[in-house]
């Protein structure tokens, strides 16, 4: 059964809407862990639109499972990661104008910068994962760099119309999962996964961890965060 990483970025999004102190993503992390979350994920963006430096500082002290820091390859954020020492750093693309991450990191086009960032993080003892589209060339280049893990971008699957289109995207993920296993890469998956589409992804061969944020936080508004996490864990366990 895959592990569940809960992304709490949007708790901070709500807080930043009023530039106040509530809701506190640290409290959300504690609640998620108590309900069975296997990992807490946060994305410290360069523009600090939701998660703030203080959040990550406190989470590093409070998280009892694993802290996964999503981050760009910028020197400033890399310096921060090396100081904080999350359990894992997942390198993602980042554009200021996007609402949320819109695609995978192009490891091929930015190989030198990605390799240099991975080297610094690895030397600091941080497990590195690359958030990439489910494309064979991206998987092979990730393996060439020497990272232990990748996270496949599931957004195209999540956005596809149920039926033939979604099945095509699922087959694409399945082929990528098989290649990841051949290359010896730990396989994580995330983006756009929700209570309606998560089960087929959880059944992919070698799926190690699913990172899910928006749908869990949205569900928590009506049932509470702990119940929302338990419901997602139950679906994944099927």
C-alpha positions in Angstrom: 0.0 0.0 0.0 1.5 3.4 -0.9 2.2 5.9 1.8 0.3 9.2 2.0 2.0 12.5 2.0 -0.3 15.4 2.9 0.5 18.8 1.4 -0.6 21.6 3.7 0.2 24.5 1.4 -3.4 25.6 1.1 -3.8 25.9 4.9 -1.2 28.7 4.6 -3.0 30.0 1.5 -6.1 30.7 3.7 -4.0 32.3 6.4 -2.2 34.6 3.9 -5.5 35.8 2.5 -5.8 37.9 5.7 -2.0 38.1 6.4 -2.9 36.8 9.9 -1.9 33.9 12.1 -4.7 31.5 11.5 -5.1 28.8 10.4 -1.6 27.7 11.3 -0.2 25.0 8.9 1.9 23.6 11.8 -1.4 22.7 13.6 -2.6 21.1 10.4 0.5 19.0 10.1 0.0 17.7 13.7 -3.6 16.8 12.9 -2.7 15.1 9.7 0.0 13.0 11.3 -2.4 12.0 14.1 -4.8 10.8 11.5 -2.2 8.6 9.8 -0.3 10.8 7.3 3.0 9.3 6.5 4.7 12.5 5.4 4.1 16.3 5.5 4.8 18.2 2.3 5.2 21.9 1.9 6.3 24.1 -1.0 8.4 27.1 -0.1 7.9 29.2 -3.2 10.3 32.0 -4.1 7.5 34.6 -3.8 6.4 33.1 -0.4 2.7 33.2 -1.5 1.7 30.7 1.1 4.2 28.8 3.1 6.7 31.1 5.0 10.2 30.4 6.2 8.9 30.4 9.8 6.5 27.6 8.9 9.3 25.3 7.6 11.5 26.2 10.6 8.8 25.1 13.0 7.7 22.1 11.0 11.2 20.8 11.0 11.0 20.6 14.8 7.4 19.4 15.0 7.0 16.8 12.2 7.4 13.3 13.6 7.0 11.4 10.3 8.9 12.9 7.4 9.1 16.5 6.1 9.2 16.8 2.3 10.2 20.2 1.1 9.1 21.0 -2.5 11.4 23.6 -3.9 12.9 25.3 -7.0 16.5 25.0 -7.9 17.2 28.6 -7.0 20.4 29.2 -4.9 18.4 31.0 -2.2 16.0 28.2 -1.6 18.8 25.6 -1.8 20.7 27.5 0.9 17.5 27.5 3.0 17.1 23.7 2.5 20.6 23.0 3.4 20.1 24.9 6.6 16.8 23.4 7.5 17.6 19.8 6.5 14.2 18.4 5.5 14.1 14.6 5.3 13.4 15.0 1.6 13.6 17.7 -1.0 11.5 17.5 -4.2 12.7 19.7 -7.0 9.8 21.3 -8.9 9.5 23.9 -11.7 8.2 27.3 -10.6 6.7 30.1 -12.4 5.5 33.3 -10.7 2.3 33.6 -12.7 1.0 30.1 -12.2 -1.7 29.3 -9.6 -0.2 25.9 -8.8 2.6 23.8 -10.4 1.5 23.2 -14.0 3.9 20.5 -15.1 7.0 18.5 -14.4 10.6 19.7 -14.1 12.4 19.6 -17.4 15.5 17.7 -16.2 16.9 17.5 -19.7 16.8 21.2 -20.5 18.1 22.3 -17.1 20.4 19.4 -16.4 23.4 21.4 -15.2 21.4 23.5 -12.7 19.4 20.4 -11.5 22.6 18.3 -11.1 24.3 21.1 -9.1 21.3 21.5 -6.8 21.0 17.8 -6.3 24.7 17.5 -5.4 24.4 20.2 -2.7 21.3 18.6 -1.2 22.7 15.1 -1.3 25.9 16.2 0.3 23.9 17.7 3.2 22.2 14.3 3.7 18.9 15.2 2.2 17.0 12.6 0.1 16.4 14.2 -3.4 13.4 13.5 -5.6 12.6 15.1 -9.0 9.0 16.0 -9.9 8.8 15.1 -13.6 6.3 14.3 -16.3 5.8 10.6 -17.0 8.1 10.6 -20.0 10.8 8.0 -20.6 13.5 10.6 -21.4 12.9 12.5 -18.2 13.1 9.3 -16.2 16.3 8.2 -17.8 18.0 11.6 -17.3 16.9 11.6 -13.7 18.5 8.2 -13.2 21.6 9.5 -14.9 21.9 12.4 -12.4 21.8 9.8 -9.6 18.8 10.8 -7.6 17.2 8.0 -5.6 13.5 9.0 -6.3 11.2 10.7 -8.7 7.6 12.0 -8.3 5.5 11.5 -11.4 3.2 14.5 -12.3 -0.3 13.1 -12.4 -2.0 16.3 -13.5 -2.7 15.1 -17.0 -4.4 12.0 -15.7 -6.4 14.0 -13.1 -7.5 16.6 -15.7 -8.5 14.0 -18.3 -12.2 13.3 -19.0 -13.2 10.0 -17.4 -13.3 7.3 -20.0 -10.9 6.7 -22.8 -8.8 9.9 -22.3 -8.2 9.1 -18.6 -7.4 5.5 -19.4 -4.7 6.7 -21.9 -3.1 8.9 -19.2 -3.3 6.0 -16.7 -1.5 3.7 -19.2 1.1 6.4 -19.7 1.7 6.5 -15.9 1.8 2.7 -15.8 4.6 2.6 -18.4 6.5 5.2 -16.6 6.1 3.3 -13.3 7.5 0.2 -14.9 10.5 2.1 -16.3 11.1 3.7 -12.9 11.4 0.2 -11.4 13.8 -0.8 -14.2 16.0 2.2 -13.5 15.9 1.6 -9.7 14.1 4.7 -8.8 11.7 5.1 -5.9 8.3 6.0 -7.3 6.2 8.8 -5.8 3.2 10.4 -7.6 1.2 13.5 -7.1 -0.8 16.5 -8.4 -4.6 16.7 -8.9 -5.3 13.4 -7.1 -8.6 13.3 -5.2 -11.1 11.0 -3.7 -12.6 10.1 -7.1 -9.4 9.3 -9.1 -6.8 8.1 -6.6 -7.5 4.4 -6.4 -6.1 3.5 -9.9 -2.9 5.5 -9.2 -2.5 3.8 -5.8 -2.5 0.5 -7.7 0.3 1.4 -10.1 3.3 -1.0 -9.8 5.9 0.2 -7.4 3.9 3.2 -6.1 5.7 4.2 -2.9 4.0 7.4 -1.9 1.1 9.7 -3.1 1.4 13.4 -2.3 -2.1 15.0 -2.1 -3.0 18.4 -0.9 -5.8 20.4 -2.4 -8.5 17.7 -2.3 -7.7 16.8 1.4 -7.7 20.4 2.6 -11.0 21.1 0.6 -12.6 18.0 2.1 -11.5 19.0 5.6 -13.7 22.1 5.5 -16.8 19.9 5.8 -15.5 16.9 7.7 -12.4 18.1 9.5 -8.8 17.4 8.6 -8.3 14.2 10.5 -11.4 12.6 8.9 -10.3 13.8 5.5 -6.9 12.2 5.9 -8.5 9.0 7.2 -10.8 8.8 4.2 -7.9 9.2 1.8 -5.9 6.6 3.6 -8.8 4.2 3.4 -9.1 4.7 -0.4 -5.4 4.2 -0.9 -5.5 1.0 1.1 -7.9 -0.6 -1.4 
